[in-house]
């Protein structure tokens, strides 16, 4: 691994965690974030740690088989409160319990460079109802590639959850709702992954509000493809200043 690249990726994961915490798309230590270091390595948030207290040295480095390569600088591990009657102790870092979810998505979608898993309110509401989110607004359709499908219920932290998420993303989708759990999104960079999560939550909220007026009208498949192709070929490049 290139040390400079690894450090840069770990910083990007920490910054994304702060963005996630400040956006109210998750609470406390729930949810998780990862980013590719290279084709064989990813950086992922540690299990059970507060986003607002993370530093780059806390980010765990694993390979595509799930083996831990680095667990942060042991000299910089934070003291964790182990109870009212016990002194705090430096607890070894472990990768997120949803590591297998992230690895499944990276393996199936080579273009995925970053993944954000959230417990945002409206997306989680649809997931709790086992409802898909149709392609009802253009920005959601552009960035995701169509409607967002909901998986069947699967226990968190299992390889089966990763398989279900990949199935829900078939057809080039970059997001899925996880039944009774939350949502997971990927992007070609960290900014795009975060934006996808934010637009998914907004789309879920719009969908719930629209139901108070009647039945929302989804965009058809042809329009969805046109919008997504425009995003991939033009609009995303304009966002990066490349067009």
Beta strands, then each sheet from edge to edge (+ up, - down):
strand 1: 32-38
strand 2: 41-44
strand 3: 60-63
strand 4: 68-70
strand 5: 79-80
strand 6: 89-90
strand 7: 114-118
strand 8: 175-178
strand 9: 182-187
sheet 1: 4+ 3- 2+ 1- 7+ 9- 8+
sheet 2: 5+ 6-
end
